[in-house]
Amino acid sequence: MRVRDITRIINHPAIHGVMSDREDLADSRFACTRRERAVFEAGIKMGTIYHQFVGTPFNTETVDGLERMIEKTIGVQPYVTEVSVSIDRSVFRRGDDTYSYISLTGEMIDAKVTIEMDGSRVTAEMRYDPELDYPLMFISSVQ
């Protein structure tokens, strides 16, 4: 990513709570309420976490950085106000050599993202559900 792109993201009106003409135009494409759109946006962020980062190689030295990097990349997306990501560390094998890394799977991710739009606050989460044997994404709160 170029500095110019980062500056554009940081200075984006949505980050500063100002609606732009572009956002008004985007809103015209949705046949739903802003609250329903906030739920949709939360789903997009969950899908991004899963589909963008599953398969990423990491080890005990890089796991903290991977968590923060996922949080930061999701945090620049529109309407995100809070992000937390935790990776299950129980999956590490003993050893500290060239081959002691693993690849991220959905089962290892515990994530929480909060979206705010026009007074609606939606929290979406992802975590492994042992009963379902599945990394479940779900809406945990709509206010």
Secondary structure, DSSP 4 states (H G I P E B T S, - for coil): --HHHHHHHHT-GGGGT---HHHHHHHTT--S-HHHHHHHHHHHHHHHHHHHHTT-EE-TTTHHHHHHHHHHHHHTSTTEEEEEEEE-GGGPPS--STT--EE--GGGEEEEEEEEETTEEEEEEEEEETTTTEEEEEEEEE-
